[in-house]
Amino acid sequence: MKIYKLDAIVDGNSVNLKRNYFASRNDAINYMFQYYKKHYLYNLAVEEEYPVNSDKHCVEYVCDYYNRFTVSRIAA
């Protein structure tokens, strides 16, 4: 069973999310965009995505300079 961890920076600040662990990478990404909508950040889209520290299982998704999130696989 794979488990993914979500970490986020919103408006330049690290945020504590109510839910940090997900069964799939796609669930984590969808949760993050729901979080953005709930906090009135409507027009965000992923501009870049790249592996963190050359780890293909840890990907940072950059929306803009102040908003980004990282999804990491922590269990295989």
MMTF fields as JSON, N, C-alpha, C and O atoms, coordinates in Angstrom:
{
  "mmtfVersion": "1.0.0",
  "mmtfProducer": "UNKNOWN",
  "numBonds": 303,
  "numAtoms": 304,
  "numGroups": 76,
  "numChains": 1,
  "numModels": 1,
  "chainsPerModel": [1],
  "groupsPerChain": [76],
  "chainIdList": ["A"],
  "bondAtomList": [4, 2, 8, 6, 12, 10, 16, 14, 20, 18, 24, 22, 28, 26, 32, 30, 36, 34, 40, 38, 44, 42, 48, 46, 52, 50, 56, 54, 60, 58, 64, 62, 68, 66, 72, 70, 76, 74, 80, 78, 84, 82, 88, 86, 92, 90, 96, 94, 100, 98, 104, 102, 108, 106, 112, 110, 116, 114, 120, 118, 124, 122, 128, 126, 132, 130, 136, 134, 140, 138, 144, 142, 148, 146, 152, 150, 156, 154, 160, 158, 164, 162, 168, 166, 172, 170, 176, 174, 180, 178, 184, 182, 188, 186, 192, 190, 196, 194, 200, 198, 204, 202, 208, 206, 212, 210, 216, 214, 220, 218, 224, 222, 228, 226, 232, 230, 236, 234, 240, 238, 244, 242, 248, 246, 252, 250, 256, 254, 260, 258, 264, 262, 268, 266, 272, 270, 276, 274, 280, 278, 284, 282, 288, 286, 292, 290, 296, 294, 300, 298],
  "bondOrderList": [1, 1, 1, 1, 1, 1, 1, 1, 1, 1, 1, 1, 1, 1, 1, 1, 1, 1, 1, 1, 1, 1, 1, 1, 1, 1, 1, 1, 1, 1, 1, 1, 1, 1, 1, 1, 1, 1, 1, 1, 1, 1, 1, 1, 1, 1, 1, 1, 1, 1, 1, 1, 1, 1, 1, 1, 1, 1, 1, 1, 1, 1, 1, 1, 1, 1, 1, 1, 1, 1, 1, 1, 1, 1, 1],
  "groupList": [{"groupName": "MET", "atomNameList": ["N", "CA", "C", "O"], "elementList": ["N", "C", "C", "O"], "formalChargeList": [0, 0, 0, 0], "bondAtomList": [1, 0, 2, 1, 3, 2], "bondOrderList": [1, 1, 2], "singleLetterCode": "M", "chemCompType": "L-PEPTIDE LINKING"}, {"groupName": "LYS", "atomNameList": ["N", "CA", "C", "O"], "elementList": ["N", "C", "C", "O"], "formalChargeList": [0, 0, 0, 0], "bondAtomList": [1, 0, 2, 1, 3, 2], "bondOrderList": [1, 1, 2], "singleLetterCode": "K", "chemCompType": "L-PEPTIDE LINKING"}, {"groupName": "ILE", "atomNameList": ["N", "CA", "C", "O"], "elementList": ["N", "C", "C", "O"], "formalChargeList": [0, 0, 0, 0], "bondAtomList": [1, 0, 2, 1, 3, 2], "bondOrderList": [1, 1, 2], "singleLetterCode": "I", "chemCompType": "L-PEPTIDE LINKING"}, {"groupName": "TYR", "atomNameList": ["N", "CA", "C", "O"], "elementList": ["N", "C", "C", "O"], "formalChargeList": [0, 0, 0, 0], "bondAtomList": [1, 0, 2, 1, 3, 2], "bondOrderList": [1, 1, 2], "singleLetterCode": "Y", "chemCompType": "L-PEPTIDE LINKING"}, {"groupName": "LEU", "atomNameList": ["N", "CA", "C", "O"], "elementList": ["N", "C", "C", "O"], "formalChargeList": [0, 0, 0, 0], "bondAtomList": [1, 0, 2, 1, 3, 2], "bondOrderList": [1, 1, 2], "singleLetterCode": "L", "chemCompType": "L-PEPTIDE LINKING"}, {"groupName": "ASP", "atomNameList": ["N", "CA", "C", "O"], "elementList": ["N", "C", "C", "O"], "formalChargeList": [0, 0, 0, 0], "bondAtomList": [1, 0, 2, 1, 3, 2], "bondOrderList": [1, 1, 2], "singleLetterCode": "D", "chemCompType": "L-PEPTIDE LINKING"}, {"groupName": "ALA", "atomNameList": ["N", "CA", "C", "O"], "elementList": ["N", "C", "C", "O"], "formalChargeList": [0, 0, 0, 0], "bondAtomList": [1, 0, 2, 1, 3, 2], "bondOrderList": [1, 1, 2], "singleLetterCode": "A", "chemCompType": "L-PEPTIDE LINKING"}, {"groupName": "VAL", "atomNameList": ["N", "CA", "C", "O"], "elementList": ["N", "C", "C", "O"], "formalChargeList": [0, 0, 0, 0], "bondAtomList": [1, 0, 2, 1, 3, 2], "bondOrderList": [1, 1, 2], "singleLetterCode": "V", "chemCompType": "L-PEPTIDE LINKING"}, {"groupName": "GLY", "atomNameList": ["N", "CA", "C", "O"], "elementList": ["N", "C", "C", "O"], "formalChargeList": [0, 0, 0, 0], "bondAtomList": [1, 0, 2, 1, 3, 2], "bondOrderList": [1, 1, 2], "singleLetterCode": "G", "chemCompType": "PEPTIDE LINKING"}, {"groupName": "ASN", "atomNameList": ["N", "CA", "C", "O"], "elementList": ["N", "C", "C", "O"], "formalChargeList": [0, 0, 0, 0], "bondAtomList": [1, 0, 2, 1, 3, 2], "bondOrderList": [1, 1, 2], "singleLetterCode": "N", "chemCompType": "L-PEPTIDE LINKING"}, {"groupName": "SER", "atomNameList": ["N", "CA", "C", "O"], "elementList": ["N", "C", "C", "O"], "formalChargeList": [0, 0, 0, 0], "bondAtomList": [1, 0, 2, 1, 3, 2], "bondOrderList": [1, 1, 2], "singleLetterCode": "S", "chemCompType": "L-PEPTIDE LINKING"}, {"groupName": "ARG", "atomNameList": ["N", "CA", "C", "O"], "elementList": ["N", "C", "C", "O"], "formalChargeList": [0, 0, 0, 0], "bondAtomList": [1, 0, 2, 1, 3, 2], "bondOrderList": [1, 1, 2], "singleLetterCode": "R", "chemCompType": "L-PEPTIDE LINKING"}, {"groupName": "PHE", "atomNameList": ["N", "CA", "C", "O"], "elementList": ["N", "C", "C", "O"], "formalChargeList": [0, 0, 0, 0], "bondAtomList": [1, 0, 2, 1, 3, 2], "bondOrderList": [1, 1, 2], "singleLetterCode": "F", "chemCompType": "L-PEPTIDE LINKING"}, {"groupName": "GLN", "atomNameList": ["N", "CA", "C", "O"], "elementList": ["N", "C", "C", "O"], "formalChargeList": [0, 0, 0, 0], "bondAtomList": [1, 0, 2, 1, 3, 2], "bondOrderList": [1, 1, 2], "singleLetterCode": "Q", "chemCompType": "L-PEPTIDE LINKING"}, {"groupName": "HIS", "atomNameList": ["N", "CA", "C", "O"], "elementList": ["N", "C", "C", "O"], "formalChargeList": [0, 0, 0, 0], "bondAtomList": [1, 0, 2, 1, 3, 2], "bondOrderList": [1, 1, 2], "singleLetterCode": "H", "chemCompType": "L-PEPTIDE LINKING"}, {"groupName": "GLU", "atomNameList": ["N", "CA", "C", "O"], "elementList": ["N", "C", "C", "O"], "formalChargeList": [0, 0, 0, 0], "bondAtomList": [1, 0, 2, 1, 3, 2], "bondOrderList": [1, 1, 2], "singleLetterCode": "E", "chemCompType": "L-PEPTIDE LINKING"}, {"groupName": "PRO", "atomNameList": ["N", "CA", "C", "O"], "elementList": ["N", "C", "C", "O"], "formalChargeList": [0, 0, 0, 0], "bondAtomList": [1, 0, 2, 1, 3, 2], "bondOrderList": [1, 1, 2], "singleLetterCode": "P", "chemCompType": "L-PEPTIDE LINKING"}, {"groupName": "CYS", "atomNameList": ["N", "CA", "C", "O"], "elementList": ["N", "C", "C", "O"], "formalChargeList": [0, 0, 0, 0], "bondAtomList": [1, 0, 2, 1, 3, 2], "bondOrderList": [1, 1, 2], "singleLetterCode": "C", "chemCompType": "L-PEPTIDE LINKING"}, {"groupName": "THR", "atomNameList": ["N", "CA", "C", "O"], "elementList": ["N", "C", "C", "O"], "formalChargeList": [0, 0, 0, 0], "bondAtomList": [1, 0, 2, 1, 3, 2], "bondOrderList": [1, 1, 2], "singleLetterCode": "T", "chemCompType": "L-PEPTIDE LINKING"}],
  "groupTypeList": [0, 1, 2, 3, 1, 4, 5, 6, 2, 7, 5, 8, 9, 10, 7, 9, 4, 1, 11, 9, 3, 12, 6, 10, 11, 9, 5, 6, 2, 9, 3, 0, 12, 13, 3, 3, 1, 1, 14, 3, 4, 3, 9, 4, 6, 7, 15, 15, 15, 3, 16, 7, 9, 10, 5, 1, 14, 17, 7, 15, 3, 7, 17, 5, 3, 3, 9, 11, 12, 18, 7, 10, 11, 2, 6, 6],
  "groupIdList": [1, 2, 3, 4, 5, 6, 7, 8, 9, 10, 11, 12, 13, 14, 15, 16, 17, 18, 19, 20, 21, 22, 23, 24, 25, 26, 27, 28, 29, 30, 31, 32, 33, 34, 35, 36, 37, 38, 39, 40, 41, 42, 43, 44, 45, 46, 47, 48, 49, 50, 51, 52, 53, 54, 55, 56, 57, 58, 59, 60, 61, 62, 63, 64, 65, 66, 67, 68, 69, 70, 71, 72, 73, 74, 75, 76],
  "secStructList": [7, 7, 3, 3, 3, 3, 3, 3, 3, 3, 6, 6, 3, 3, 3, 7, 7, 1, 7, 7, 3, 3, 1, 1, 2, 2, 2, 2, 2, 2, 2, 2, 2, 2, 2, 2, 2, 2, 6, 6, 7, 7, 1, 7, 7, 7, 7, 3, 3, 3, 3, 3, 6, 6, 3, 3, 3, 3, 3, 3, 3, 3, 1, 1, 1, 1, 7, 3, 3, 3, 3, 3, 3, 3, 3, 7],
  "xCoordList": [0.842, 0.0, 0.881, 1.793, 0.606, 1.375, 0.683, -0.543, 1.493, 0.998, 1.77, 2.993, 1.036, 1.633, 1.401, 0.324, 2.426, 2.366, 2.336, 3.078, 1.474, 1.303, 1.808, 1.424, 2.675, 3.138, 2.875, 3.002, 2.508, 2.135, 2.638, 2.806, 2.871, 3.164, 2.096, 1.955, 1.347, 0.258, 0.533, 0.772, 0.499, 0.801, 2.153, 2.322, 3.106, 4.462, 4.679, 5.79, 3.648, 3.758, 3.449, 2.544, 4.201, 3.926, 2.608, 2.379, 1.75, 0.443, 0.303, 0.886, -0.487, -0.846, -2.18, -3.2, -2.165, -3.369, -4.099, -3.467, -5.422, -6.196, -5.885, -5.944, -5.559, -5.261, -3.919, -3.73, -2.978, -1.651, -1.318, -0.382, -2.06, -1.716, -2.833, -4.017, -2.429, -3.377, -2.995, -1.845, -3.973, -3.751, -3.149, -2.576, -3.271, -2.686, -2.178, -2.608, -1.269, -0.723, -1.835, -1.897, -2.699, -3.79, -4.761, -5.257, -5.041, -5.901, -5.29, -6.0, -3.975, -3.284, -3.351, -3.587, -3.147, -3.195, -4.616, -4.787, -5.615, -7.005, -7.36, -8.046, -6.903, -7.153, -6.551, -7.166, -5.349, -4.681, -5.444, -5.567, -5.958, -6.716, -8.063, -8.558, -8.66, -9.866, -9.534, -10.317, -8.377, -7.915, -7.75, -8.182, -7.129, -6.956, -8.314, -8.491, -9.263, -10.587, -11.275, -11.91, -11.149, -11.779, -11.197, -11.875, -9.933, -9.267, -9.185, -8.297, -10.134, -10.329, -9.158, -8.925, -8.421, -7.343, -7.8, -7.488, -8.541, -9.233, -8.406, -8.541, -7.585, -6.942, -5.555, -4.71, -5.32, -4.016, -3.986, -4.958, -2.863, -2.611, -1.148, -0.326, -0.824, 0.558, 1.354, 1.056, 2.366, 3.233, 4.43, 4.847, 4.978, 6.147, 6.017, 5.391, 6.609, 6.727, 8.098, 8.554, 8.746, 10.066, 10.381, 9.864, 11.232, 11.596, 12.458, 13.287, 12.253, 13.032, 14.208, 14.03, 15.404, 16.636, 16.797, 17.252, 16.431, 16.564, 15.801, 16.16, 14.76, 13.937, 12.645, 11.837, 12.452, 11.275, 9.97, 8.892, 10.051, 8.857, 8.483, 7.465, 9.281, 9.001, 8.987, 10.03, 7.802, 7.639, 7.065, 6.092, 7.698, 7.183, 6.407, 6.879, 5.21, 4.332, 4.283, 3.837, 4.736, 4.819, 3.682, 3.554, 2.855, 1.756, 2.189, 1.926, 2.843, 3.448, 4.489, 4.791, 5.032, 6.121, 5.706, 6.529, 4.445, 3.99, 3.213, 2.956, 2.844, 2.014, 2.638, 2.846, 2.927, 3.514, 3.215, 2.912, 3.295, 3.079, 3.927, 4.299, 4.223, 5.066, 4.302, 3.696, 4.341, 3.733, 4.864, 5.587, 5.002, 6.085, 5.509, 4.618, 6.029, 5.635, 6.469, 7.698, 5.801, 6.539, 6.466, 7.208, 5.584, 5.504, 5.188, 4.409, 5.799, 5.581, 4.589, 4.288],
  "yCoordList": [-1.189, 0.0, 1.244, 1.368, 2.152, 3.385, 4.478, 4.582, 5.281, 6.416, 7.655, 7.627, 8.737, 9.989, 11.072, 11.167, 11.886, 12.984, 14.307, 14.51, 15.199, 16.508, 17.594, 17.639, 18.476, 19.668, 20.856, 20.741, 21.999, 23.13, 24.455, 24.648, 25.362, 26.756, 27.575, 27.51, 28.346, 29.162, 30.605, 30.913, 31.48, 32.906, 33.108, 34.034, 32.247, 32.382, 31.796, 31.868, 31.217, 30.648, 29.159, 28.707, 28.408, 26.99, 26.843, 27.534, 25.947, 25.777, 24.371, 23.41, 24.282, 22.991, 22.583, 23.235, 21.509, 21.022, 20.067, 19.381, 20.013, 19.086, 17.641, 16.742, 17.441, 16.091, 16.133, 16.936, 15.269, 15.265, 13.99, 13.985, 12.922, 11.627, 11.15, 11.284, 10.588, 10.2, 8.859, 8.43, 8.197, 6.895, 7.017, 6.055, 8.193, 8.378, 9.816, 10.724, 9.99, 11.315, 12.229, 13.409, 11.678, 12.458, 12.947, 14.07, 12.124, 12.552, 13.739, 14.668, 13.707, 14.802, 16.092, 17.168, 15.984, 17.156, 17.745, 18.961, 16.891, 17.369, 18.038, 19.061, 17.475, 18.076, 19.484, 20.411, 19.627, 20.927, 21.974, 23.114, 21.618, 22.589, 22.901, 24.02, 21.956, 22.252, 23.214, 24.113, 23.022, 23.922, 25.337, 26.305, 25.459, 26.787, 27.45, 28.625, 26.715, 27.288, 27.715, 28.768, 26.905, 27.216, 28.493, 29.193, 28.79, 29.986, 31.097, 31.949, 31.067, 32.144, 32.366, 33.492, 31.314, 31.372, 30.563, 29.377, 31.213, 30.496, 30.242, 29.181, 31.149, 31.064, 30.43, 30.748, 29.544, 28.894, 27.652, 26.901, 27.457, 26.256, 25.892, 26.757, 24.654, 24.215, 24.731, 24.402, 25.541, 26.097, 25.191, 25.024, 24.609, 23.737, 22.595, 22.734, 21.475, 20.391, 19.765, 19.574, 19.45, 18.865, 18.036, 18.304, 17.031, 16.186, 16.956, 17.779, 16.679, 17.308, 16.4, 15.205, 16.959, 16.218, 14.98, 13.942, 15.075, 13.986, 12.726, 11.622, 12.888, 11.756, 11.771, 12.69, 10.759, 10.738, 10.548, 10.76, 10.155, 9.939, 11.167, 11.156, 12.206, 13.461, 14.572, 14.937, 15.103, 16.08, 17.37, 17.362, 18.483, 19.794, 20.379, 20.382, 20.873, 21.486, 22.977, 23.385, 23.789, 25.236, 25.896, 25.736, 26.645, 27.388, 28.815, 29.315, 29.455, 30.768, 30.954, 30.017, 32.147, 32.374, 32.112, 31.678, 32.365, 32.264, 30.984, 30.701, 30.223, 29.039, 27.821, 27.793, 26.822, 25.586, 24.48, 24.743, 23.253, 22.123, 20.953, 20.85, 20.072, 18.92, 17.655, 17.57, 16.669, 15.372, 14.345, 14.21, 13.622, 12.652, 11.272, 11.121, 10.271, 8.911, 8.46, 8.482, 8.05, 7.685, 6.197, 5.707, 5.466, 4.014, 3.375, 3.908, 2.239, 1.555, 0.441, -0.239],
  "zCoordList": [0.0, 0.0, 0.0, 0.818, -0.912, -1.014, -0.205, -0.19, 0.461, 1.231, 0.79, 0.652, 0.573, 0.124, 1.165, 1.753, 1.382, 2.349, 1.603, 0.642, 2.054, 1.433, 2.368, 3.537, 1.855, 2.565, 1.646, 0.427, 2.229, 1.387, 1.931, 3.136, 0.984, 1.287, 0.579, -0.642, 1.359, 0.828, 1.209, 2.376, 0.228, 0.422, 1.1, 1.894, 0.788, 1.31, 2.688, 3.214, 3.29, 4.634, 4.624, 3.923, 5.4, 5.565, 6.326, 7.319, 5.863, 6.495, 7.07, 6.568, 8.134, 8.703, 8.103, 8.326, 7.35, 6.707, 7.638, 8.442, 7.539, 8.36, 7.99, 8.829, 6.74, 6.256, 5.541, 4.627, 5.949, 5.348, 4.577, 3.778, 4.798, 4.211, 3.289, 3.599, 2.143, 1.103, 0.507, 0.598, -0.107, -0.73, -2.125, -2.636, -2.749, -4.079, -4.228, -3.516, -5.154, -5.451, -5.976, -5.628, -6.804, -7.382, -6.312, -6.402, -5.298, -4.187, -3.451, -3.066, -3.256, -2.573, -3.393, -2.844, -4.688, -5.565, -5.581, -5.486, -5.7, -5.696, -4.377, -4.367, -3.265, -1.947, -1.886, -1.36, -2.428, -2.369, -3.166, -2.717, -4.333, -5.113, -4.459, -4.597, -3.761, -2.983, -1.845, -1.536, -1.226, -0.158, -0.713, -0.086, -1.88, -2.49, -2.731, -2.411, -3.285, -3.554, -2.263, -2.211, -1.234, 0.049, 0.66, 1.412, 0.331, 0.85, -0.203, -0.159, -1.153, -2.125, -3.067, -3.508, -3.38, -4.363, -5.576, -5.694, -6.477, -7.542, -8.796, -9.406, -9.185, -10.487, -10.459, -11.295, -9.513, -9.435, -10.312, -10.395, -10.955, -11.747, -11.561, -11.259, -11.735, -11.596, -12.782, -13.93, -12.5, -13.537, -13.807, -14.953, -12.741, -12.859, -11.87, -10.819, -12.212, -11.259, -11.456, -12.584, -10.346, -10.442, -9.202, -8.118, -9.372, -8.222, -7.236, -7.625, -5.965, -4.905, -4.595, -4.355, -4.598, -4.298, -5.169, -4.689, -6.44, -7.413, -7.006, -7.415, -6.208, -5.775, -6.588, -6.458, -7.421, -8.286, -7.511, -8.065, -6.246, -5.435, -4.608, -3.916, -4.668, -3.964, -5.013, -5.556, -5.289, -6.366, -5.795, -5.042, -6.177, -5.784, -6.955, -8.091, -6.662, -7.652, -7.36, -6.288, -8.3, -8.117, -8.886, -10.099, -8.149, -8.779, -9.105, -10.199, -8.168, -8.371, -7.276, -6.536, -7.172, -6.226, -4.784, -3.978, -4.445, -3.058, -2.735, -1.565, -3.739, -3.532, -4.211, -5.424, -3.388, -3.894, -2.909, -1.745, -3.364, -2.467, -2.93, -4.1, -1.982, -2.226, -1.857, -0.789, -2.759, -2.497, -2.508, -3.495, -1.392, -1.229, -0.935, -0.099, -1.632, -1.296, -0.115, -0.171, 0.962, 2.177, 2.48, 3.331, 1.799, 1.998, 0.648, -0.143, 0.407, -0.872, -0.737, -1.718]
}
